[in-house]
Amino acid sequence: YFTIPDDNTAYSYFRTGQLDEWAPTTSLAAGREKELAGKAYTLSGIATSSNCLHFNAQAKPFDDIRVRQALCMAINRQDALNTVFGGQGIATAGLSMPGKWALPKSELDKIAGYGPYKESNIAQAKALLTAAGYPNGFKETMLVQRIPTYEGHAIYIKDKLLGLGIELTLDFQESAKYNDTVRTRQWKLDAGGAPFHVNDPDAMYSDSVTCEGNLNYARLCNPKIDDLFNRQTQELDVKKRVALVNELEKTALMQYGTYKMYFRSISRIFQNNLHGWALHPNLDNNSRFEDTWKSKRA
């Protein structure tokens, strides 16, 4: 394993055969298949990880749901995905990963900030801020983990919220310090992520929205959400469980504790003589390589 922070440098090593696998952290992987034709192959899919805007709902001004909703309405999720990751992902989902558990689009579109973006969103967001007592916006600091996945993401958010009169100072922190800051609640706004291990409601919701969830960044506690979560995890009928999960997701979305902007695509590119590796939507879940092998180069 080699830690190579710059994607272009890593790609150069891969292209010249010094690396067996290239794990790009940006949209740089898109379009490389033609250049590498006959020498490499690509595995791609939607990750269980998403880029979000997390609110500390215990701290002003984000203890007011009108403020949280206003910020969410001001962001064009598809434009964010296009700008930051070259469109490589899905920006039309809610809290659930796209798939059978996700809230139907017809229901998702009814929730402010999750339907198709409209220019009228800005006027509505400004009205919410005015009602909350911030007609001219405010200044605040936003926490950012200093890794490529979130740096561009944070800059996009900062730029777009200027349209509401919200001036953000970006506090970039290395991972160790960032994790400590999150743990000790020394933050108000975080341009971070929301990963989970598998595409199942137990994994997606147990830590993120329940009252005692370790990854409940907003620290919002709604007994209805806990009840729905407990009921769905015990429901054996799939259709009934989907209905419970849909109601759980809808209730959680309307709290605006975490605003999921998009689920990222992930790509891994391999030399043609490496075989037997399967892409998992959570890359931490298949890195043992016991079934992976290399053949001699042609």
N, C-alpha and C positions, 0 to 999 in steps of 0.2 A: 504493500500500500504506500502511496505517495500522497502527501498533502500538497496540492498545487492550487493556490488561491485563484489564480487567473485562468479562466476557461480557455482562452486562446492558446496559452502556453501548454495547458494539459492536452488540448486537441493536437497541437504540433507533435507532442511526444507520442500520442496515439497513432497519428497518421504515419509516422516513421517507424512504427512497430515496436516502440519501447514500452508501451502499455498494452495489456490484453483487454482491458475494459476502460471505457471512458464514461464518467458519470457527470455530465454537464449540469450546472446549476442554473442555467438560464435557457432561453429559447435558441441558443447557439446550435443545438442539435438539429433543429429543423432545417431541412435542405441539404444536410451533409451526406445523405444516402447516395446521391448522384456522384458526388466527388469521391466517395469511398466505394463505388460500385465494384463488386467482385472481390473486395478486400475485407468487408465488414458487414455486419447486420445489426439492426436496431430492434429493440423491444420497447414498446411504449404503452402507456395506459393512464387512467386517472388515479391520482394518489388519494389516500385517506386523509391527507393533510390539506389544510386550507389556509389562506391568508385572511386575516381578520382585523377588525378594529375592536379592541377590548376596552370596556369602561369600568372604572372603579365606582360603582353606584353608591358607595358609602362616603364619597368625597364630593364636595361642591366643585364645579356646577353640575357634575354628572349624577348627582342624587336626584335630579329632576328628569323624569322620563321624557319631557318635551325637548330638553337639550339633547339627550341621546338620540331621539328620533330625528331631530333636525339634522344632526351630523350625518346620520345614515342616509337621509333623503337627498343630501347634497352630493352624494358620490355616485358616479356612473360606473357600475361594476364591470360592464363589458369593456368600456373604455380603459378602465384600470388594468384589466387582464391584457388587453391589446398593447397597452403602453409598457407595462412592466415585464410581461412574459411572452410578448409576441402573439397573444391570442391562444397560447398553448394551455388549455384547461377549460373549465366550465364555470360561467359566471351567472347562471340562471337557476342556482339551487338555493335552498334554505340552510338549515342546520344539518339535515341528513345528507349523507353522500348520495349523489345521483344513483337511482336504482329503485328497487321495489319498495323500500321503506320511505322514500321521499314524499313530501307533501305534493299532491298534484298541482301542476302549474296553474290551473284555474283558481285554486285556493291561494297559492303563493302570491299570485298577481294582485290579490285584494289587500295585501299587507304593505303598507307604505314603506318604500325603500327596497322592496323585493320584486316589484313588477318592472316592466320596461321603463327605462329612465325617460323622463320628460323634462323639458326646460322649465315647466311650471313647478317642478320640485323645489327649485331655489326659492321662489316666492313663498311657497308653503313652509319651507324650512325657516325662512326669516320671520314669518309670522309666529311660528312656534317659539323661536328665540325671544321675540318681543314679548310674547305672553309670559315667558319664564323670567323676564326681567333683564334680558341681554339684547336690546334692540341694535346695538352697535357691535355685537360680538364680544370677544374677550381674548385675553392672552393666556396660554397654557403651555406646559411642557409635555411632550409625548416620548415615552420610552421606546427604544428600538434596540433589538439584539443585533450586534454588529456581525451579521453574516449576509451574503448576497441575496438570500431568499427574502429578506425583509428590508434591506436598505432602500432599494428602489420603490418598494411598496410604501414605505413611510414618506418618502419624498413626494410621491403622487398624492397621498392623503393631505399632506401639508399644503401643497399647491391648490388643491380643489377647495379646501375649507377656507382659503382666503376669500372666496366668493361670498362667504357668510360673515366676513369681518373677523374670523377666528385666526389669530396669529399663533402658530405653533413653533416652539423651539424643540428641535430634535435632540434627544439625549441618547446618543449611541453608546452602548455598553458591551464590553466583551462578555462572552457567554457566562462565565462564572459569576461576575458581578451582576449581570442581568438576572440570572436565576435567583440570586440572593435578594435583589430588589423586588422581584415578583413575590417571593416567599414572604418577605417582611411587609408587603403592602405599601412600599414607599413609592407609589406611582398613582397617577390618575387616569392616564390614557396610554394605551399600549398598541403599537402597530406590530402585532405578533401573529401567531398561528394557533391552530386547534387540531392537533393530530389525534388519531385513535388507531387501535391495532387492527380491527377488522370491521367490515361493513355489516354491523349488526347493532340494533338499538341499544342493547346492554352496554356495548363499548362506546357508542356515540354519545349517550346521554348520562350514564351513571356518574361520571366525574364532572361533567361540564355544566349541568343545570340543576341538579338536585341540591337540596339545602346544605348538605354536608360534603358535597363534591369537592375533591382536591383541586380540580381545574375550573371551578366556578369562579372565574376572575371577577365578575361583577359583585359577587357575594349577595345576590338576590335570592330570597327564599320564598317560594310559593308552594304551600301545601298541596295545591291541585296538581302541580307538576310532579311532586314526589308520589302522589297517589297514582297518577297515570303511569309513571315509570314502574312502580311496583306491580301494577296490574298487568302491564304489557309483558313484563319479564316472566310472569307466571302463566300467560295465555298460550295454550297449545294450538288453538285454531288460528291458522295463518291470517285469514281474512279479518278476523276479529282483532288480532294483534296489530295488523296494519292500520286499522281504524283507530286504535288506541294510540299508536305511535304518531299518526297524523295529527290527532288532537293534542298530543304532547308537544309536537314540534310547533304547531300553530300558537299554543299558549306561550311557549318559550320565546318564539320569534317576537311576539308582541310586547315582550319585556324590554327588548333592546339592550340586553346585557352584553352580548357579543354580536357584532355585525359581521357575518361571513361574507366576504366579498367574492371569492372565487376558490374553487378547488383546482389545484395545479395538476398539470400533466407531468409525468415522470418518464424519462427515457434513459436507457442504458445501451451503449453501443459497444459491440464486441468484435474482436478479430475473428475471422472466419474459422480459425482452427480451435476456437473455444466452444465447447458444447455442453448441453445439459443444464443450463441455468434458466430458471423461470422467473418472470417478473411478478412480484407480489405488490399490491397497492400500498402496502406499508413496507418500505425497504428494510426496516429493522427485523422483519419477520422471516427473511430468507437469506441469511448471509453465512450459512454454515458450509455451503459448497460441497457437501458430501457426494452429490450426484453430478458434479461438474468435472469435466476432463478436457484435456488438450490433445490434439492430434498433431502430427508433423505438418509443417507448412508445405504447400504444393511446390 
